[in-house]
């Protein structure tokens, strides 16, 4: 059995920015009014050094940020060997960006999927006025366990992507 060393490799800025531009779901962390963190899976775009998200003006995450702008965003590769980027920073609430919803949907679903999603979102998902959450990174922590994975582990992980989950 292989046990990874205590310290994963850290990503360089260009690497973690490329990681954030990929199609992964983020987990947004905000401070709730009564203290514990509120964690929300959410789609996002990484643009010009900032993380952009859309949500309803009356959502819990928007109310939390309006009260306390501290936020964290964790994005991970859910396939082994694992890697993650965690951003800590200040969040701001900006007016809805006209094309952001379409850009995010296209990023995650492709052009055809985005069309259907946007039609459904207008009717079923968007319950209040839309806003844009903008997270400006102040500190970034990264982890990349791939260099510690031995060759036979990498072969097994590649096979697991095509083999039955019971193996």
C-alpha positions in Angstrom: 0.0 0.0 0.0 1.3 3.5 -0.9 1.1 6.3 1.6 1.6 9.9 0.3 4.1 12.1 2.0 2.9 14.6 4.5 3.4 17.6 2.1 1.7 17.7 -1.3 3.2 19.8 -4.1 2.2 23.4 -4.2 0.9 24.8 -7.5 2.6 27.9 -9.0 0.3 30.9 -9.7 0.0 30.0 -13.5 -1.0 26.5 -12.5 -3.6 27.4 -10.0 -5.1 30.0 -12.3 -5.4 27.4 -15.0 -6.9 25.0 -12.4 -9.5 27.6 -11.5 -10.4 28.2 -15.2 -11.3 24.5 -15.7 -14.8 23.2 -15.4 -15.1 22.3 -11.7 -17.8 23.1 -9.1 -16.7 25.4 -6.3 -17.7 25.3 -2.6 -18.3 28.9 -1.4 -17.8 29.5 2.3 -19.4 32.5 4.0 -19.9 33.4 7.6 -23.5 32.9 8.8 -25.1 35.4 11.2 -24.9 33.0 14.1 -21.3 32.0 13.6 -20.8 28.7 11.8 -19.7 28.7 8.1 -22.3 28.3 5.4 -20.9 26.1 2.6 -22.6 26.2 -0.8 -21.7 24.3 -4.0 -21.8 26.8 -6.9 -20.8 27.3 -10.5 -18.3 30.1 -11.1 -15.9 31.7 -13.6 -12.4 32.8 -12.9 -11.7 36.0 -14.8 -9.1 38.7 -14.5 -7.8 37.4 -11.2 -11.3 37.3 -9.6 -14.0 34.6 -9.0 -17.4 35.5 -10.4 -20.6 33.8 -9.3 -24.3 34.6 -9.8 -27.0 34.2 -7.2 -30.2 35.8 -6.0 -30.1 39.0 -4.1 -32.0 37.4 -1.2 -30.0 34.2 -1.1 -28.4 33.2 2.2 -24.9 33.5 0.7 -25.6 37.1 -0.6 -27.0 38.1 2.8 -24.0 36.6 4.6 -21.6 38.5 2.3 -23.5 41.8 2.7 -23.0 41.5 6.4 -19.5 40.1 6.4 -17.4 40.1 3.2 -15.0 37.4 4.2 -15.3 34.4 2.0 -13.5 31.3 0.9 -13.8 29.2 -2.2 -12.5 25.7 -2.5 -12.2 24.0 -5.9 -11.0 20.4 -6.1 -10.3 17.8 -8.7 -12.5 14.9 -7.5 -10.5 12.3 -9.3 -7.4 10.8 -7.7 -4.6 11.8 -7.5 -6.3 14.7 -5.9 -5.6 18.4 -6.2 -7.3 21.5 -4.8 -7.1 25.3 -4.7 -8.6 27.2 -1.8 -9.0 30.9 -2.1 -9.5 33.2 0.9 -10.5 36.8 0.2 -13.1 39.5 0.3 -16.4 39.2 -1.6 -18.4 42.0 -3.0 -21.9 42.2 -4.3 -22.3 43.8 -7.7 -25.2 44.3 -10.0 -26.0 41.4 -12.3 -23.7 41.1 -15.3 -25.9 40.8 -18.4 -24.2 37.8 -20.0 -22.7 36.1 -16.9 -25.4 33.5 -16.5 -25.1 32.5 -20.2 -21.3 32.4 -19.9 -21.3 30.2 -16.8 -23.9 27.9 -18.3 -21.9 27.5 -21.5 -18.7 26.9 -19.5 -20.3 24.0 -17.6 -22.8 22.6 -20.0 -21.6 23.5 -23.5 -23.6 25.7 -26.0 -26.5 23.4 -26.5 -26.9 22.5 -22.8 -26.7 26.1 -21.8 -29.7 27.0 -24.0 -31.9 24.5 -22.2 -30.6 25.3 -18.8 -31.1 29.1 -19.2 -34.8 28.5 -20.2 -35.4 26.3 -17.2 -33.4 28.7 -14.9 -35.6 31.6 -15.7 -38.7 29.8 -14.6 -37.5 27.5 -11.9 -34.2 28.6 -10.4 -34.1 32.4 -10.4 -36.5 33.3 -7.6 -35.3 36.8 -6.9 -33.3 39.7 -8.4 -30.0 38.4 -9.6 -26.6 39.8 -8.4 -23.0 39.0 -9.1 -20.7 37.9 -6.3 -17.1 38.8 -6.9 -14.4 37.2 -4.7 -11.0 38.9 -4.8 -8.2 36.5 -3.6 -6.1 37.6 -0.7 -4.5 34.3 0.0 -4.4 31.1 -2.0 -3.5 27.6 -0.7 -3.0 24.7 -3.2 -2.4 21.0 -3.0 -1.4 18.6 -5.7 -0.8 14.9 -4.8 0.0 13.7 -8.4 3.8 13.9 -8.1 3.6 11.5 -5.1 1.5 8.9 -7.0 3.8 6.0 -8.1 3.6 4.8 -11.7 1.5 1.7 -10.8 -0.9 4.0 -8.9 -1.3 6.2 -12.0 -2.0 3.1 -14.2 -4.6 1.9 -11.7 -6.3 5.3 -11.6 -6.5 5.4 -15.4 -8.0 1.9 -15.5 -10.5 2.8 -12.8 -12.0 5.5 -15.1 -13.1 2.8 -17.5 -13.6 -0.2 -15.3 -16.6 -1.2 -13.3 -16.9 0.8 -10.0 -17.0 -2.5 -8.0 -13.4 -3.3 -8.8 
